[in-house]
Amino acid sequence: MTFNEFLNCDLELREAIFDYYLTYLNEFSSKEFQYDELLKLNGAAEKFLNCIEKMNYITKVEREEYLSLIEEFRIDLKRYRRTKNQSRLSHLIFNIKSGILRIQDDFEELYSKTIGLINKTTRYNGYYDSLTLNGFYQPANSNKKKIQELINEAIILIGEDETLTEKSKKQLIEYLTRALIELQKENVNWSRLIGRIKETIIVLGALGSFASGMTPLIQAKDKLEETTVVIQNTAINLNYNVLNETFNIKNIQQIGQMNSVVIQIQENNEKNN
């Protein structure tokens, strides 16, 4: 993504905006805060803040504080550059080393604040971006350890496949690795995680159809399908009040059958835990 594409992309593309902005900040630092990169800072920061603001995850005070950090950083950086080009006497008055340290401190504070806002957004999105159905579906209760094992096994199988190019395998593995990273977060965005898994299942099924037999790709697809079963069997809340809110009991003729389903789900939960 180019800088212009970043500035003009849809604010709904949260992950792409966050990734680009963090990459920009890292490169800005690694290039020792070059002037041409500094020119992009205000525009990049505004795009970042607008993205978060669109999701209502930033207050007016937080936005003003963030922009103040940027302005302070810009002022110190300009002062340092101006002093570098002045006489030796000026260097003694304004210690160059202390100027560098001040700039680094400013940038570290700005970067830390950026990470904090991203974490806050991710945390809130994890709470509110998943289907709950009156508490009947609680993916946070899923067996994360088992899901992680199955995804890792799928990654190994993809790596062992001989029908795809290394470039193709790398893309699939990186995509699933991002699912593992999501799974390790304190507040997992289950909609995003399940979406990644389901999408990979579709792709692996299509790829596997071009090769005959039980290829590693098909085996990897089977492993990922197991993760959805684990989620299904461990994410259901069987609390009586929840069931009562979820089902219109008086219109369900086979109450006994429903109870059997509940018992079966309980047994599956025990096996998967």
C-alpha positions as CSV (number, residue, x, y, z in Angstrom):
1,M,0.0,0.0,0.0
2,T,1.4,3.4,-1.0
3,F,1.0,6.5,1.3
4,N,-1.7,7.9,-0.9
5,E,-3.6,4.7,-0.9
6,F,-3.3,4.6,2.9
7,L,-4.7,8.2,3.2
8,N,-7.6,7.3,0.9
9,C,-8.5,3.8,2.1
10,D,-11.8,3.1,3.8
11,L,-11.8,3.8,7.5
12,E,-13.4,0.4,8.0
13,L,-10.1,-1.3,7.0
14,R,-8.9,-1.1,10.6
15,E,-6.2,-3.8,10.5
16,A,-4.6,-2.4,7.3
17,I,-4.6,1.1,8.7
18,F,-3.0,0.0,12.0
19,D,-0.4,-2.2,10.2
20,Y,0.6,0.6,7.8
21,Y,0.8,3.3,10.5
22,L,3.0,1.1,12.8
23,T,5.2,0.2,9.8
24,Y,5.5,3.9,9.0
25,L,6.5,4.8,12.5
26,N,9.1,2.0,12.7
27,E,10.6,3.1,9.4
28,F,10.6,6.7,10.4
29,S,12.6,5.8,13.5
30,S,15.0,3.5,11.6
31,K,15.7,6.2,9.1
32,E,16.7,8.6,11.9
33,F,13.6,10.8,11.5
34,Q,14.4,12.0,8.0
35,Y,12.6,15.2,6.9
36,D,10.7,13.6,4.0
37,E,9.2,11.1,6.4
38,L,8.4,13.8,8.9
39,L,6.2,15.5,6.3
40,K,3.9,12.4,6.3
41,L,3.5,12.3,10.1
42,N,0.5,14.6,10.6
43,G,-1.5,13.1,7.7
44,A,-0.7,9.5,8.9
45,A,-1.7,10.3,12.5
46,E,-4.9,11.9,11.4
47,K,-5.9,8.8,9.4
48,F,-5.0,6.6,12.3
49,L,-7.1,8.7,14.8
50,N,-10.0,9.0,12.4
51,C,-10.1,5.2,12.0
52,I,-10.3,4.8,15.8
53,E,-12.8,7.6,16.2
54,K,-15.1,6.1,13.6
55,M,-15.4,3.1,16.0
56,N,-16.0,5.4,19.0
57,Y,-12.9,4.1,20.7
58,I,-11.2,7.4,21.4
59,T,-12.3,10.4,23.5
60,K,-11.8,14.0,22.5
61,V,-9.2,14.4,25.3
62,E,-7.3,11.3,24.1
63,R,-7.2,12.7,20.6
64,E,-5.9,16.1,21.8
65,E,-3.3,14.5,24.0
66,Y,-2.1,12.4,21.0
67,L,-1.8,15.4,18.7
68,S,0.0,17.3,21.4
69,L,2.6,14.5,21.6
70,I,3.1,14.8,17.8
71,E,3.5,18.6,18.0
72,E,6.0,18.3,20.8
73,F,8.0,15.8,18.9
74,R,8.0,17.9,15.7
75,I,9.2,21.0,17.7
76,D,12.0,19.2,19.4
77,L,13.1,17.6,16.1
78,K,13.1,20.9,14.3
79,R,15.1,22.5,17.1
80,Y,17.6,19.7,17.0
81,R,18.1,20.0,13.2
82,R,18.4,23.7,13.4
83,T,21.1,23.5,16.1
84,K,23.1,20.9,14.1
85,N,23.6,23.5,11.4
86,Q,24.7,26.3,13.7
87,S,28.1,27.3,15.1
88,R,30.1,25.3,17.6
89,L,29.2,27.8,20.3
90,S,25.5,27.1,19.8
91,H,26.3,23.4,20.1
92,L,27.7,24.1,23.6
93,I,24.6,26.0,24.6
94,F,22.3,23.4,23.3
95,N,23.9,20.0,24.0
96,I,23.4,17.9,20.8
97,K,23.4,14.6,22.8
98,S,20.7,15.8,25.0
99,G,18.7,16.9,22.0
100,I,18.9,13.4,20.5
101,L,17.8,11.9,23.8
102,R,14.9,14.3,24.0
103,I,13.8,13.3,20.5
104,Q,14.0,9.6,21.3
105,D,12.0,10.1,24.5
106,D,9.3,12.0,22.5
107,F,9.1,9.3,19.9
108,E,9.0,6.5,22.5
109,E,6.1,8.2,24.2
110,L,4.3,8.7,21.0
111,Y,4.8,5.1,19.9
112,S,3.7,3.8,23.3
113,K,0.6,5.9,23.1
114,T,-0.1,4.5,19.7
115,I,0.2,0.9,20.9
116,G,-2.1,1.8,23.8
117,L,-4.8,3.1,21.5
118,I,-4.6,0.0,19.3
119,N,-4.8,-2.3,22.3
120,K,-7.8,-0.4,23.6
121,T,-9.5,-0.7,20.2
122,T,-8.7,-4.4,19.9
123,R,-9.9,-5.1,23.4
124,Y,-13.3,-3.3,22.9
125,N,-13.8,-4.8,19.5
126,G,-13.2,-8.2,21.1
127,Y,-16.0,-7.6,23.5
128,Y,-18.6,-6.2,21.1
129,D,-17.8,-7.7,17.7
130,S,-19.0,-11.3,18.3
131,L,-22.4,-12.9,18.1
132,T,-23.6,-13.9,21.6
133,L,-27.3,-14.8,21.2
134,N,-28.5,-14.0,24.8
135,G,-25.3,-15.5,26.2
136,F,-26.1,-18.9,24.5
137,Y,-23.0,-18.7,22.4
138,Q,-19.8,-17.8,24.4
139,P,-16.7,-18.4,22.3
140,A,-14.5,-17.1,25.0
141,N,-15.2,-20.4,26.8
142,S,-13.8,-22.4,23.8
143,N,-10.9,-24.7,24.3
144,K,-8.1,-22.4,23.1
145,K,-5.3,-24.9,23.7
146,K,-7.0,-27.5,21.5
147,I,-7.7,-25.0,18.8
148,Q,-4.1,-23.8,18.8
149,E,-2.9,-27.4,18.5
150,L,-5.1,-28.1,15.5
151,I,-4.1,-24.9,13.7
152,N,-0.4,-25.7,14.3
153,E,-0.9,-29.2,12.9
154,A,-2.6,-27.7,9.8
155,I,0.4,-25.4,9.3
156,I,2.8,-28.3,9.5
157,L,0.7,-30.2,6.9
158,I,0.6,-27.3,4.6
159,G,4.4,-27.0,4.9
160,E,4.8,-30.7,3.9
161,D,2.6,-30.4,0.8
162,E,4.4,-30.8,-2.5
163,T,1.7,-29.6,-4.9
164,L,1.9,-25.9,-4.1
165,T,4.8,-23.5,-4.7
166,E,6.8,-22.3,-1.7
167,K,5.3,-18.8,-2.2
168,S,1.7,-20.2,-2.0
169,K,2.5,-22.2,1.1
170,K,4.1,-19.2,2.8
171,Q,0.9,-17.1,2.2
172,L,-1.3,-19.8,3.7
173,I,1.0,-20.3,6.7
174,E,1.3,-16.6,7.4
175,Y,-2.5,-16.2,7.2
176,L,-3.0,-19.0,9.8
177,T,-0.2,-17.6,11.9
178,R,-2.1,-14.4,12.2
179,A,-5.0,-16.6,13.5
180,L,-2.7,-18.0,16.2
181,I,-1.6,-14.5,17.2
182,E,-5.3,-13.5,17.5
183,L,-5.9,-16.6,19.6
184,Q,-3.2,-15.6,22.1
185,K,-4.8,-12.2,22.8
186,E,-6.4,-11.7,26.2
187,N,-9.7,-10.7,24.4
188,V,-9.9,-12.7,21.2
189,N,-12.0,-11.4,18.4
190,W,-13.7,-14.7,17.7
191,S,-15.6,-13.4,14.6
192,R,-12.2,-12.6,13.0
193,L,-10.6,-15.8,14.2
194,I,-13.4,-18.1,13.0
195,G,-13.6,-16.1,9.7
196,R,-9.9,-16.8,9.1
197,I,-10.3,-20.4,9.8
198,K,-13.4,-20.8,7.6
199,E,-11.8,-18.9,4.7
200,T,-8.7,-21.1,4.9
201,I,-10.9,-24.2,4.9
202,I,-12.6,-23.0,1.7
203,V,-9.3,-22.2,0.0
204,L,-7.7,-25.5,1.0
205,G,-10.7,-27.4,-0.2
206,A,-10.5,-25.7,-3.6
207,L,-6.7,-26.3,-3.8
208,G,-7.0,-29.9,-2.7
209,S,-9.5,-30.6,-5.4
210,F,-6.8,-30.2,-8.0
211,A,-4.7,-33.0,-6.5
212,S,-5.9,-36.6,-6.1
213,G,-5.9,-38.6,-2.9
214,M,-5.5,-37.6,0.7
215,T,-3.0,-34.8,0.2
216,P,-1.5,-32.8,3.1
217,L,-3.8,-29.9,2.0
218,I,-6.9,-32.0,2.5
219,Q,-5.5,-33.2,5.9
220,A,-4.9,-29.6,6.8
221,K,-8.4,-28.7,5.9
222,D,-9.7,-31.5,8.1
223,K,-7.7,-30.2,11.0
224,L,-9.2,-26.8,10.6
225,E,-12.7,-28.2,10.4
226,E,-12.0,-29.9,13.7
227,T,-11.4,-26.5,15.3
228,T,-14.9,-25.4,14.4
229,V,-16.2,-28.5,16.0
230,V,-14.2,-27.8,19.2
231,I,-15.6,-24.2,19.2
232,Q,-19.1,-25.5,18.7
233,N,-18.9,-28.0,21.5
234,T,-17.2,-25.8,24.0
235,A,-18.8,-22.4,23.4
236,I,-22.4,-23.2,24.3
237,N,-23.8,-21.9,27.6
238,L,-26.3,-24.4,29.0
239,N,-27.6,-22.2,31.7
240,Y,-31.3,-22.7,32.1
241,N,-32.1,-19.0,32.1
242,V,-30.1,-18.6,28.9
243,L,-31.9,-21.5,27.2
244,N,-35.2,-20.0,28.3
245,E,-34.4,-16.7,26.7
246,T,-33.1,-18.3,23.6
247,F,-35.8,-20.8,22.8
248,N,-39.6,-20.3,22.6
249,I,-40.2,-23.4,24.8
250,K,-43.9,-23.5,24.4
251,N,-43.5,-23.9,20.6
252,I,-41.0,-26.7,20.9
253,Q,-42.9,-30.0,20.8
254,Q,-40.0,-32.3,21.5
255,I,-38.8,-31.0,24.9
256,G,-37.3,-34.4,25.6
257,Q,-35.3,-34.3,22.4
258,M,-34.0,-30.9,23.3
259,N,-32.9,-32.2,26.7
260,S,-31.0,-35.0,24.9
261,V,-29.2,-32.5,22.8
262,V,-28.2,-30.6,25.9
263,I,-26.9,-33.8,27.5
264,Q,-24.9,-34.6,24.3
265,I,-23.4,-31.1,24.2
266,Q,-22.4,-31.5,27.9
267,E,-20.7,-34.8,27.1
268,N,-18.8,-33.2,24.1
269,N,-17.7,-30.4,26.4
270,E,-16.2,-32.9,28.8
271,K,-14.3,-34.7,26.0
272,N,-13.0,-31.5,24.5
273,N,-11.9,-30.0,27.8
